[in-house]
Amino acid sequence: MQTGPKNLITDVAGLRVGNAQNDQIKTGTTVLVGDAPFTCGVSVMGGAPGTRETDLLAPDKTVQQVDALTLSGGSAFGLDAPSGVADALRTQGRGFPVGDQTVPIVPGAILFDLLNGGDKNWDTNPYKALGSAALEAVSEDFVLGSVGAGTGGTLATHKGGLGSASMVLPSGHTVGALVAVNALGDASPDGKHFWAAPWEVDTEFGGKGLMPSAPSALPNTKLSSHNTTIAIVATDADLTQAQCTRMATAAHDGMARALVPSHTPMDGDLIFGVSTNAKPLDNDIADTLWLGHAAATCLARAIARGVWHAAHKEGDTLPCFRS
């Protein structure tokens, strides 16, 4: 297996990512949009999620495809970000047709970044505007680290960030991951090596190598409720909504490989699973097994890449990993 040409989720053809942030508030929003609606499922394993329109992603619901996905900071305030995306998509004529109306379907998830040193004394909720700005900025190319929904992300001992990675399977299917890292735990046991190091490709997050020995102490944590890591895993393989949900569930293995501890009562850890339905499966059982494995591997790498690329900003309460 090898990475796609960009080593980004946009190596899945037809997907684009946009970011918008406010460095004074220390928060932001990330949008994933497709050239056409895409099939989507979701898997939630954290104890404190914040979501919009995730109930309709169950396989028995009427709507099987969505127009965009939104990851945002801001805790409950960030649930306004999908509204900005939906408004902008409606002006483009995109959405689910209902009579003579068009309703864009934009599920979203949020993380808590309200205690990271930014100025949160806004007069007007900023997230609707951040959502529309992120949609306006969508591209196949985007930077990682302290941008978009990863702008205000923190870990136990250093800053989080926005990460992405991709992989091409021997079957020819591409898998990618996009993640905003803001965990209760940490991405590194010692500040020198990443938990995700066994899955690193080349030196995509510094090439620091494996830890010399297993840690014997309890891992570092915030021991607080201002957490949550939210992610999207995507593929061009032709999956049903149920299969997308299973891929997202398998991808949680990658979160556990890269963040320790993860899926805690005070994290809202959530993963969307996306299919552009572009390439048929050769073997339903084998292909879906390896798609889940690739999604987990890509997500572990994406988490470490997001932390590795985090940049120092004025007023930060934590250092960056590379400092």
Disulfide bonds with the S-S distance in Angstrom:
none
